[in-house]
C-alpha cells in the first residue's frame, strides 16, 4: 500500500520522512476558502480533510493508497493570521505576536478508500517582546512571506520564540509522533512506517 502526502511543502515532506520509509507527494487542488467566522481549530480539520479527499478522488485505485492531508493556522484571540501579503502586513503580524501567547493548530486527515480519520494538535507559542529593529530585520528576510503567522519556527523565526507549550512539530506543520501512531491504527500493518510500528 502506498502513502501519499497531499502537499508539495518541503517542510511537510521532511517531517513525513521521520514517520514513513517511503511515500509520494501529490498537490491537492482543494478549495481552501472558509465560511466567515469558522473557528481556527475547526478550520484546520475542514481544510486538511478537503485536501486529502481532493487527492483521493483523483486516484484510479483509492483502496491501494492512504492519503494524508494537513493544514496549519496561527491564531490570536480566535483570529486566523494567514501568510503576510507584503512587508507592512508582516510587520503588523509580528507586532500582534510580540510579547504574547498565540496558538498554532495543525489538522491532519487520513483517507483510505471510503474511510477517513481527522485529528488536530494544538501548541501554544509565546514570543519575546520584539523591538522595532528586530521586527524590521526579520520582515526584511524572505522567510516570513510563505508562512502562516509571518514566522517559521524552524528557521530564523526561532530567534523570536520564547516558549512553546506542546509539540514543536505541530508548530512546524505536521505532528509527527501523533501521526505515526494514527497511521498505524488506521491501516494496521499495511504502511511502510518507521520502526515497524504495529
Secondary structure, DSSP 8 states (H G I E B T S, - for coil): -EEEES---HHHHHHHHHHBS--EE----------TT--HHHHHHHHHHHHHHHHHTT-TTGGGEEEEEEEEEEEETTEEE-B-SSHHHHHHHHHHHTTSEEEEEEEEEEEETTEEEEEEEEEEEEE----HHHHHHHHTSSGGGGSBTT--TTTGGGGGEEEEES-HHHHHT--HHHHHHHHHHHSTTTS-BGGG--
